[in-house]
Amino acid sequence: MDRSFLHLTVAAVVCAGDKFLLVEEIDKASGRRVLNQPAGHVEANEDLLAAVRRELWEETGLELEPDSWLGISQLTAANGHRYTRINFCYQLAKQPQPHRPQDPDILALHWLSAQELSCHALPVRSQLVTDAIAIFMQGVRLDLQLIKSPVDSVSDAKKVL
């Protein structure tokens, strides 16, 4: 597979009570309105935590720190591209004060329970959305310390040994 078809992405699984924060957007492939977690590509100059902070801010206007992470999901899309997605967890005591997307591609924000999502008029962007919620609801929480900061060079790695 050509590496230009591989994508590294992050997603913010934000939960307050029994409600999950979802963004409404247009799926570029189908042109349909869909629901997704705040998510997107890791930029060349970012580590994973910086990427998820940025995506959450751009798509919701929220400035939050993840509590933990839920693991890695993978998707082979209809366009033949492979997406590797790191899911970060934000567990809030209550829904934050009103907030709004900074990204004009986000049409609306929704707080929905898993049950409400399953019968919502809008479909999810991909199965990765519901899979991340299911993992969250199973109680999976991985320590953020398991995600190491980028190593700048091989010589830096040798210094640690």
Kinemage of the C-alpha trace (Angstrom):
@kinemage 1
@onewidth
@group {chain A} dominant
@subgroup {mainchain}
@vectorlist {calphas} color= white
{ca met a 1} P 0.000 0.000 0.000
{ca asp a 2} L 1.218 3.488 -0.876
{ca arg a 3} L 2.004 5.380 2.353
{ca ser a 4} L 0.056 8.398 1.123
{ca phe a 5} L -3.034 6.290 1.855
{ca leu a 6} L -2.128 5.967 5.571
{ca his a 7} L -3.552 8.550 7.982
{ca leu a 8} L -2.784 9.134 11.665
{ca thr a 9} L -5.770 10.690 13.450
{ca val a 10} L -6.943 11.502 16.965
{ca ala a 11} L -10.431 11.690 18.461
{ca ala a 12} L -11.830 13.237 21.642
{ca val a 13} L -14.437 11.063 23.370
{ca val a 14} L -16.027 13.629 25.705
{ca cys a 15} L -18.607 12.410 28.212
{ca ala a 16} L -20.640 14.352 30.796
{ca gly a 17} L -23.020 12.183 32.789
{ca asp a 18} L -24.420 9.767 30.236
{ca lys a 19} L -24.104 12.180 27.277
{ca phe a 20} L -21.359 12.223 24.657
{ca leu a 21} L -20.275 15.315 22.738
{ca leu a 22} L -20.645 14.846 18.989
{ca val a 23} L -20.042 17.191 16.099
{ca glu a 24} L -22.290 17.436 13.067
{ca glu a 25} L -20.360 17.736 9.830
{ca ile a 26} L -20.568 16.941 6.130
{ca asp a 27} L -18.889 13.705 5.079
{ca lys a 28} L -16.720 14.769 2.153
{ca ala a 29} L -17.020 11.383 0.424
{ca ser a 30} L -20.816 11.034 0.556
{ca gly a 31} L -21.914 14.662 0.980
{ca arg a 32} L -24.213 13.570 3.853
{ca arg a 33} L -24.561 15.199 7.264
{ca val a 34} L -23.014 12.860 9.833
{ca leu a 35} L -22.113 12.736 13.522
{ca asn a 36} L -18.537 12.259 14.693
{ca gln a 37} L -16.410 12.805 17.745
{ca pro a 38} L -14.209 15.896 17.533
{ca ala a 39} L -11.413 14.345 15.498
{ca gly a 40} L -8.848 14.931 12.819
{ca his a 41} L -5.367 14.403 11.456
{ca val a 42} L -2.170 14.779 13.453
{ca glu a 43} L -0.129 17.586 11.889
{ca ala a 44} L 3.591 17.185 11.128
{ca asn a 45} L 4.666 19.449 14.005
{ca glu a 46} L 2.388 17.917 16.684
{ca asp a 47} L 2.548 15.129 19.170
{ca leu a 48} L -0.647 13.157 19.838
{ca leu a 49} L -1.772 15.176 22.870
{ca ala a 50} L -1.247 18.501 21.103
{ca ala a 51} L -3.237 17.188 18.142
{ca val a 52} L -6.254 16.121 20.201
{ca arg a 53} L -6.219 19.412 22.151
{ca arg a 54} L -6.185 21.358 18.869
{ca glu a 55} L -8.924 19.271 17.238
{ca leu a 56} L -11.164 19.588 20.314
{ca trp a 57} L -10.667 23.386 20.357
{ca glu a 58} L -11.216 23.804 16.611
{ca glu a 59} L -14.334 21.660 16.456
{ca thr a 60} L -16.000 22.620 19.768
{ca gly a 61} L -14.305 25.684 21.244
{ca leu a 62} L -13.457 23.682 24.377
{ca glu a 63} L -10.026 23.805 26.000
{ca leu a 64} L -9.768 20.582 27.998
{ca glu a 65} L -7.086 18.086 28.949
{ca pro a 66} L -7.708 14.379 28.352
{ca asp a 67} L -8.004 12.146 31.423
{ca ser a 68} L -6.867 8.968 29.717
{ca trp a 69} L -7.000 7.229 26.372
{ca leu a 70} L -9.137 4.381 25.107
{ca gly a 71} L -6.788 2.691 22.655
{ca ile a 72} L -6.202 2.609 18.935
{ca ser a 73} L -8.848 2.020 16.282
{ca gln a 74} L -8.276 1.256 12.617
{ca leu a 75} L -10.495 1.751 9.596
{ca thr a 76} L -10.094 0.958 5.939
{ca ala a 77} L -12.400 3.470 4.272
{ca ala a 78} L -14.348 3.010 1.056
{ca asn a 79} L -11.751 5.194 -0.698
{ca gly a 80} L -9.044 2.631 0.091
{ca his a 81} L -7.343 4.828 2.685
{ca arg a 82} L -6.346 3.343 6.050
{ca tyr a 83} L -7.026 5.469 9.152
{ca thr a 84} L -5.300 4.802 12.469
{ca arg a 85} L -7.137 6.650 15.229
{ca ile a 86} L -6.016 7.237 18.809
{ca asn a 87} L -9.075 7.790 21.020
{ca phe a 88} L -8.654 10.131 23.994
{ca cys a 89} L -11.071 10.225 26.933
{ca tyr a 90} L -12.520 13.297 28.635
{ca gln a 91} L -14.824 12.480 31.541
{ca leu a 92} L -16.564 15.626 32.815
{ca ala a 93} L -18.702 16.066 35.945
{ca lys a 94} L -21.157 18.197 33.953
{ca gln a 95} L -21.572 19.653 30.496
{ca pro a 96} L -19.395 22.744 30.065
{ca gln a 97} L -20.799 26.233 29.635
{ca pro a 98} L -22.081 26.935 26.135
{ca his a 99} L -19.373 26.548 23.566
{ca arg a 100} L -19.180 26.804 19.809
{ca pro a 101} L -17.073 25.427 16.994
{ca gln a 102} L -14.176 27.481 15.690
{ca asp a 103} L -14.103 25.447 12.465
{ca pro a 104} L -16.735 26.499 9.881
{ca asp a 105} L -17.000 22.868 8.703
{ca ile a 106} L -18.719 21.961 11.994
{ca leu a 107} L -22.440 22.582 11.573
{ca ala a 108} L -23.607 21.891 15.142
{ca leu a 109} L -22.696 20.287 18.454
{ca his a 110} L -24.844 17.602 20.077
{ca trp a 111} L -24.836 15.993 23.535
{ca leu a 112} L -26.368 12.536 23.094
{ca ser a 113} L -26.543 9.356 25.150
{ca ala a 114} L -25.503 6.111 23.476
{ca gln a 115} L -29.207 5.233 23.224
{ca glu a 116} L -30.074 8.587 21.643
{ca leu a 117} L -27.199 8.203 19.191
{ca ser a 118} L -28.409 4.749 18.137
{ca cys a 119} L -31.781 6.164 17.019
{ca his a 120} L -30.682 9.629 15.856
{ca ala a 121} L -31.790 10.814 12.428
{ca leu a 122} L -28.180 11.467 11.404
{ca pro a 123} L -25.814 8.536 10.851
{ca val a 124} L -22.367 8.317 12.406
{ca arg a 125} L -19.409 9.081 10.150
{ca ser a 126} L -18.001 5.582 10.639
{ca gln a 127} L -18.191 2.645 12.990
{ca leu a 128} L -15.172 4.144 14.812
{ca val a 129} L -17.580 6.605 16.488
{ca thr a 130} L -19.802 3.962 18.089
{ca asp a 131} L -16.859 1.649 18.790
{ca ala a 132} L -15.111 4.393 20.821
{ca ile a 133} L -18.290 4.995 22.844
{ca ala a 134} L -18.679 1.253 23.468
{ca ile a 135} L -15.067 1.031 24.692
{ca phe a 136} L -15.662 4.023 26.967
{ca met a 137} L -18.817 2.435 28.375
{ca gln a 138} L -16.904 -0.814 29.044
{ca gly a 139} L -14.715 1.194 31.424
{ca val a 140} L -11.463 0.985 29.471
{ca arg a 141} L -9.092 3.761 30.578
{ca leu a 142} L -5.397 3.746 29.644
{ca asp a 143} L -2.887 5.908 31.476
{ca leu a 144} L -1.642 8.887 29.457
{ca gln a 145} L 1.885 8.083 30.691
{ca leu a 146} L 1.855 5.144 28.284
{ca ile a 147} L 2.092 7.692 25.458
{ca lys a 148} L 5.683 8.882 25.355
{ca ser a 149} L 6.803 12.247 24.018
{ca pro a 150} L 8.468 12.181 20.600
{ca val a 151} L 12.182 11.403 20.588
{ca asp a 152} L 14.062 14.056 18.603
{ca ser a 153} L 16.841 11.818 17.313
{ca val a 154} L 18.507 8.441 17.670
{ca ser a 155} L 21.309 10.029 19.730
{ca asp a 156} L 18.716 11.273 22.275
{ca ala a 157} L 17.374 7.737 22.608
{ca lys a 158} L 20.899 6.393 23.337
{ca lys a 159} L 21.338 8.934 26.169
{ca val a 160} L 18.436 7.351 28.050
{ca leu a 161} L 19.990 3.896 27.906
